[in-house]
Amino acid sequence: MNPIKTLLQQIVVASLCCMIPLWAHAFRFIALGDMPYRDGDEIRFEQLIQSINRSQPILSIFVGDTKNGSSPCSNEYLQKIHRLFNTFNQPLVYTPGDNEWTDCHRPSAGAFEPSERLQFIRQFYFSDTKSLGKNPIRLNRQADIHPRFKEFVENAYWVHESTLFATVHVVGSNNNFSQFTEYTRRNQANLAWIEHVFTIAKSQGVDHLVIALQADLFYSPEQTTSLTSGLRDTIALLNQKLADFSKPALIIHGDSHRLIIDQPFSDPISKRTLDRAYRLQVMGDRQIEAVEITVDKTKQSPFSFRPFLIQP
C-alpha cells in the first residue's frame, strides 16, 4: 500500500466530512408579496418567478396583495394569479392580503362584497390541504384542527427540518376592523391559531419559528394601543409568545412596500427588545423583487437575508 496515497485519501475524506454540515444544516426559501400592481408588472412578475425557479429554494411564501387596492377584484384576475402561482417549481404558500378582498368594495375595484370575495379566494386558492406550486407540500390547516374555525382554510403550519412555518390571515387596511363582525370572527381565529402554533413549536422542540402574515404591524405606534386598532391584539399576543419562546423567530409581512429587517418586538413586561425575534418586511409595488432567506441551524443567529432581483 502506498502510504502517500493513503494519506491523501484520508485528507480528502476529512475535508469532505468537514464540508457536510455546511450543506446539511442550511436551507433557503423565498418571501415576496404586494405584486403585480400594474398591467406592465405581470411580465416582470413572471420573470421573477423564473429567476426563483432557477435558484431552486425549498419553497416560496407570498404574503398577500396580488393586486393594487383599486384594480378590479374579478374572478378572472384572481384565477390568472392562481395560474401564475402554479408556475413556481417548488411549493408556493399563500396568505391573503387586503387588496384581494377587504378593499374590493371600492367602485374602481368592482364594488364587490368583501366577504363574498374572501369566500371565493378560500374556495379557489385553498380547495385542499396542499400548497400551490408544481410540487406542492401538505399543510396542517386550522380548519382541520379547530372545528370551531372550520372556514379558516388559509391559516396553516408545516415543518421543514427543525423549522416550523405558519401563516396567519392578518391583513392591512386595519385588519378590516371597520367590518366589525367579520373582523371579530377572524381575529378570534387568528389569536387561537397563533397560540396553537407556539404550542406546537414548543411540543415538537423545533429550533426556529417563521410566521407569515400580510399586515404591516408597525407602520403606526397607535396600532399597538388604540382601541380602534384591528392589529392591537395580534401585536400584543406576538410580543407575549415571542418573549416566552426564547428561540430564534422570524415574522414576515408585506403591506408597506419597502425592505425592512429589524427587531421591533418587545417583552410585554420589561419592554426590552426581543433580540431573538426578527421582522422582515418584503418589498413590493414598483419593486418587483423578493427576499431570499437562509436558515442555518449551526449559527446562533440562524437567519440571513439577500434581496432577490430579476436576473437579466
Beta strands, then each sheet from edge to edge (+ up, - down):
strand 1: 26-32
strand 2: 60-62
strand 3: 92-94
strand 4: 140-141
strand 5: 156-160
strand 6: 163-167
strand 7: 208-212
strand 8: 249-253
strand 9: 260-262
strand 10: 277-281
strand 11: 290-296
strand 12: 303-308
sheet 1: 3+ 2+ 1+ 11- 12+
sheet 2: 4+ 5- 6+ 7+ 8+ 10+ 9-
end
